[in-house]
Amino acid sequence: MTIIITAAQACESRSWEESHDVHGWEGKSQSRYSKSNKLSIGHLDWSEIRIWENIQSSKGSEGKIIPKLFSNRYLEIDFE
């Protein structure tokens, strides 16, 4: 899971444990991460989720979650 820096600043409940060198489409940089987080979406709950801090994400997004969280499940998005 990733979250952009500006969204991370609004999250009071997280703490950053470490920082690592990462390589991406912008080149090499440092990225902080927070381990042992909990995530709930509807009736689904996960624990021990690691959150990486990013500078940017997709347009209109404040982060990303990995599809494997929903393995063997159907994901419905209702825009209405």
N, C-alpha and C positions, 0 to 999 in steps of 0.2 A: 504494500500500500504506500502511496506517496501523497504528500500534501505540499502546496506551495508555501513559501515563506510568509506571505501576507496572511494567509489563512491560519498558519501555525501560530502566529502571534496572537490570534483571537482565542486560541485553545489554552485555557488556563490549567487544565488537568494533566497535560503531558510534561515529561521531562526528557531532556536529550542526554543520553548516556555517553555516546562516542561520536567521532567523526572519522570518515574514511575517504581516501582518494577514490573518485569514481570517474568513469569515462562514458561520455554520451555524445549525442549529436552536436553539442556545443563545445566539445573538447573535454579536457581534464579539469576537475574541480574538486572541492571538498563537499561532502554531504553529511549532515548529522542524521542520526537515527535514534528512535525511541523504541525500546523493546518492551514486551509484556503488556501490550495494550489490549483492551476489550472492544469488540465491535458488535453492535446489535442492529439488525435490519429486519423489521417485522418480527416474526417469531423465531428467527435464526440468530444464534449467538456464537461468537468465536472468542477465544482467548489466546494469549501469547502472540498477538499480531504485532509485527514490526512495522513501524512507520518511518519512511525516509523523507527528508525535507528536500524539496526541489525549488529551483528558482522559477521555472515556468511549467505550465501544463497545457493541455489542449485549450483552444479558444472557448471561453465561457466556463471552464472547469477549474476547480481549486485542488484537484488531485486525481488519483486513479486508484482503483482496486483491481486485484488480479482475478481473472476469470475462474481460476481453480477453486475459489471460495464457493462457487456455485456448481461445482462438478456434480453430475448425476441429479441435477435439479433443472427445472424450467424457470427462466427469468422473463417476467412480463413487465413491460414498461408502459404505463398508461399516462399519456400526456394530457388527458382531459381533466 
